[in-house]
Amino acid sequence: MQDSMVIRRIDTYVYRCPVDRPVATSFGIMRDRPAVFVRIEDQKGAFGWGEIFANWPAAGAEHRANLLMKDVADLVLGVELQTPRDLFHKLESETRIRAIQCGELGPFRQVTAGLDIALWDLFSRRAGQPLGKFINPSASASLPAYASGIQVRDAEELIGSSRNAGFRAYKVKVGFDLPTDVAATRAAASALQPGERLFTDANQAWDLASAETFVTKLSGCDIGWLEEPLPVDAHESDWRRLAAMSEIPLAGGENIAGYGEFKTAIGTGALAFYQPDVAKWGGVTGCYDVAGQAIAAGQTYCPHFLGGGVGLEASAHLLAAVGGAGLLEIDVNPNPLRDRLSDSGQSLRAGCWHVGDAPGLGIEELPGDLAAFETLTISRSL
């Protein structure tokens, strides 16, 4: 049993990295790659790293950093914690009314998630164990992975380069133009090599009729899942109807938040794959619990992630600890904020991500050459 700890310092770093090719989704375009990294330190100098979701809106990264330091830090600094789960439940309770008051449930949840990741990193680092092994001594060392962030119109090019990088599974973004999506998806599926897999992601683009059209026109095409074909708040009956008529299994979860919401979603049985995002809601604490519930219900946990290197490492260690048949999502669009902290070129072999064995997440400090992309740094201490 470790001693309790008190958080005495919080540092938050905001980065924005320009990109040559914007990342397109059905609901918007990312014209740069942002990241918000948070470092916490206890009374004995032990530290941990976390990451706060910041992809959307375009101005979100700086906002999350200020929200943490001006509205949440006072609930964290000086607080004694016995286990790495304690802070998540404390902040879920103590920020609830603040979040409702300003209509910002998402940002408060994202800040809480980033702090939770950092606390788990700190505790596992103090224990001298990789995060996955700290959670579960039987955690996997190798995880099947898939290449993500591929706009369907670029599938031929990006699947080819991803294959050369060692991937054997790929996810294309659809939801732009239905006839084009169908034709391009069929072309991508027909070009796969033996043993490869293809997944699709509509990013909540369609109503029920459009989603039914997509799955009907792809009948007979071997697609591993269709992710977020409907808005997350679509009526439960629409999700059930689509799941019942679709040959393609449905996936989702990155935009579900809260134990109750996940319990309801899992209970419907509409989704075959659950994809909570460790930096968006739940951190390690909530996502680990939800993953276990999904697996117990006969569904598959596949963590969603499309950000910087801290969150990617947290997702990998979490999936390793949970086990099951899930795949690790790895964005293949250029992003130094990911690659300089979590080098997929070293970790990916034969389509599998190999989890590091350094304590915690294996991240000691932010590389100095990222300073050119830094837009904001804020520190608070006792």
N, C-alpha and C positions, 0 to 999 in steps of 0.2 A: 504494500500500500504506500503510495507516494504521500508526502506531506502536502497540506493545503498550500495554496499560493494566492498572492495578491497582485493584481495587475497594477503596476506603478507607472507605465509609460505606453503611449500609443503613438505610432508614426504612420502617416498616410501619404502615399505617393500616387500622383495621377500622371499618366502618360498618354500621349496621342502620337501614333505612328502613321505618317502618310503612306498611301498605297497607290501603285500605278494602275491597278485594276480594282475598281470598287466592288464590294461584295453585295450582290443583288438578292433580295428576297421578294416574295409576292407583296409585302406591305411597305417596303422601303429599301433604300440603298445606304450601305455603310461606306462613307467616303474617306474615312480613316479608321485605324484600329485603336480604340481606347483600352485602358486598363486602370483599375484602382487596386493597388496592393496595400495591405495593412500589416504592420508589424507590432506585436504586443510584447512587453517585457515584464517579468515578475520581479519581486523584491530581491531575488538572488541573482538576477542577471540572465536567467533563462529566457529564451525568446521563441516566438512562433510567427509564421507568415500565413496570411489569408488573402483572399481576393473577393472583391465585391462586384457583382454584375454591373456592367456599365455600357453595354452595346447600344441600348435605346433608352431615352431619346438621344438625339445627337449631342445635346448639352448635358447628358446625364452624369458623366464621369466626375466633373468638378462638383456637381450638386451632391452626389453621394459622399464625397470626401468631406464637404462642409456639413452635411447632415450628421455624419459620424462624429465629427469633432465638436460641433456646436449644440447638438441635440441629444446625442447618445453617450458621449464620453463620460459625462458626469454619473451615468448609471453603471459605469464599468470600472473607472479608476478607484482604487482603494478597496474594492470588493474582495472578500475572501471566498475562494472557490475550492471545493473539495474534489470535484471530478470535472472532466472536460464537458460534461453534459449540462452542468449547472447554469452556465451563462446563457445558453440558448433559451431555456425555459424562463429564466428571469427576464430576459429582454422581450420575449414574446408577450409576456404579461404586462411589463411596465411600459412598453411603447405602444400598446394597442390603442389607447385613447388618443395619444398624440397623433398617431397615424390616421385615425378616423377623423380627427379634428381638422386636419389639413388635406384630407383626401389622398394620402400618399402611403397606402398600405404596402405597395410594392417596394419603394425605396427603403422604408424602415426594415422590411423583411430582408432585403438584400444586404443592408449594413449588418444586421444580426447574423446572417449567413457567413459573411466574411470574417466577422469576429469569432464565430464558432470554429471555422476552419483553422484560424490562427491559434485558438486555444488547444485544439486537438494536436496541432503540430507541436506546440510547446510541451504538452504533457508527454507525447510520445518521444520527443527529443530528450526530455529529462530522463525518460526510462531507457534511453539508448536503443530504441527499436524503430524500425520503419513504421509509419502510421498504420498501414494495413495489418502488419503483424501485431501491433499494439492493440488494435481492435479485436483481431481474431488470429491467434497463433497459427492457425491452419490456412491463412490467407494464401491465395494463389501467387505464383511468381511470374506467370505468363498469361496474358489476356488477349483473346481475339479482338482485333481492332478493325475499324472501317474508316475510309477517307470521306470527309464531309465537306460541306460548303461549296459543292459543285453545282453551278447553275446549269440547268439541263441543256441549254444551247451550247455550252462549252464542254459537254460530256465527253465527246471523243478525245479532245485534247487533254483534259484534266484526268480522266480515267487512265489514259495512257501514261501520263507522267506519274500518277499515283501508283500504277502497277510497277513502274520502274523503281519507285521508292520502296517497294516491298508490300504494298497492300494487295489484298485479294477480295475486298468487299468495298462497296462504294455507295454513297447516297447523293442523289440528285435533287435539286430544288425545282419544284414545279409550282403551278398556281399563277402563271403569267398569261398565257393564252391557251385555252383548253385544247383545240386541235393540234397546235404546235407541241404542247406538252405531251400529248398522247403519242404523236409520231416520233418525237425525239426520245421518249422513254422506251418505246419499242425498239428503236434503232440501237440505243445503248444496251438494252437487254440482249439483243441478238448478237452484239459484238463481244459479249463476255467470253472469257476463256473457260475451259473446264475447271470446275471447283470454285469459280467466282460467284459473288452474290451482288444483287442490286436492290437498293432501298430508295424510297421516294419521300419527299417532305413538301407539303403544300403550305406550311406556315399559316394555317387558318384561313386560306384564301377563298373557300367555296361555301355556297349554301348546299343543302342536301341534294338538290337536283343535279348540280354540277359535279359533286363528288360521286354520285351514282353513275353519271355519264363517264367519268374518268375510269372508274373500276370496271364498268361494263365493257368499254372499248379496249381495256387491257386484259380482258378475259383470255386465259390460256398463256399469259405472259408470266414468267416466274419472277415475281417481285416479292422481296422478303417482308416489307411492310409499307404501309402508307401512313405517314406521320402528319398529324394535325390537319386532316382534310376539312374539318369544320372548326368554327370558332370554339374556344374552350367553353364558352357559356351557352353553346347551342343546347337545345332541349334534350334531355336524356333520351326521349323517344327517337329523336333523329339519330343519335349515336347508336342506339340499339338497332334501328332499321338498317343503317348503313353496314354495321357489323354483320347483320344476318344475311345480307345479300351479296357481300363482297367476298370474292375469292382471295383478296389480298388482306392479310391481317392488319389491324389498325394499331397505331402507336401514338403516344402523347404523354404529356406530363410536365413539360418545361414551364407551362403557364398555369399549372395547378399549384395552389399554395395552401398549406394548413393540413393538419392531421385529419380533421373532419372531412375536408374536401377530397382528400385522397381516399379515405375510407369509402365515401360515397361512390367515387369513380370506380374503385376496385370492385365494389359490390355490384355495379351494373354489368360487369363482364364484357363490356364493349371493346376494351383495349386488350390486346395480347402482349403489348410491350409498354412498360412504364419508364418514363424518362425524366425524373426530377433533375433539376440543375442545382448543383451543390453551392453555387455562388448566388443563386436567385431566391431560393427559399430552402431553409432547413439546415444548410451547412452539412457537416458530417452527421450531426445528431439526428436531425429530421430525416435526411435522405436515407441513412442506414435503417431507421425504423420503417420507413415506407417501403424500401426495397425488400425487407423481410416480409412485410405484409403482402406485397405483390407476389413474391415467390410462393408464399404459403397458399395463395389463392390459385396457383397454377399458372401464373403469368411470369413474364421475364423482365428483369431489371436491366436497363441499358442507360447509363447516365448521359444526360445531355450536357454538352459544354462547347462553347465557341468563343473563348476569351484568351486570357494570358496563361503563362506557364504555371503559376501557382494553382489556379483552379484546375488545370489539366492534371497536374500531379495529384491533387486531392481526389479528383474523379477516379484516377487509376487506382490509387490505394483503397478507395472506398469500394470499387467494384471487386478488387482483389479480396477484400475482407468479406464481402457479401457472398461471393461465389455465384453459382448458378450458371446459366447459359448465355449471359449478357455479353455484348460487345462494347468496346470503348470507342467513343466518338473522337476523331482527330481531324480538326479543320486543316485542309491542305492549302488554303490561301496563304500567301506570304504574311508573316507576322513576327517581327523580332521580339515582341513582348511575350510571345509564347516560346519561340525557338531558343532564345538566349537563356531561358530558365528551365526549359524542358526539351531536350534535344531528341526529337523523334528519330533523327538519323542514327543515333546511338541506341535508342530503345526499341525500335521496330525491326523485327526480323521475321521473315517468312509469314507475314500477315499478323504477327502477334506482338503486342507491347510487353516488354520485359520490365517489371517493376523494380526500382532501385532498392538497395539494401542499406542505404545511409539512414541515420536516425531521422524521424519525422518525415517531412516531405523531401528531404535531401537538398533543400535550398538554404544556403548560408546567408547570402546577401544579394542585392540587386546588382547586376553587372554595371560597371561604370560607364560603358559605352552606350547605355540607354539614356544617359543624361540629356542627350540632344533632343529626346522626345518628351522630357518632363515638362509639365505645365503647371503643377502645383504640388507643394509639400507642406504638410501641417503636422505639428507635434504637440502633444499634451502630456504632462507628467504631474505626479504628486509633488 
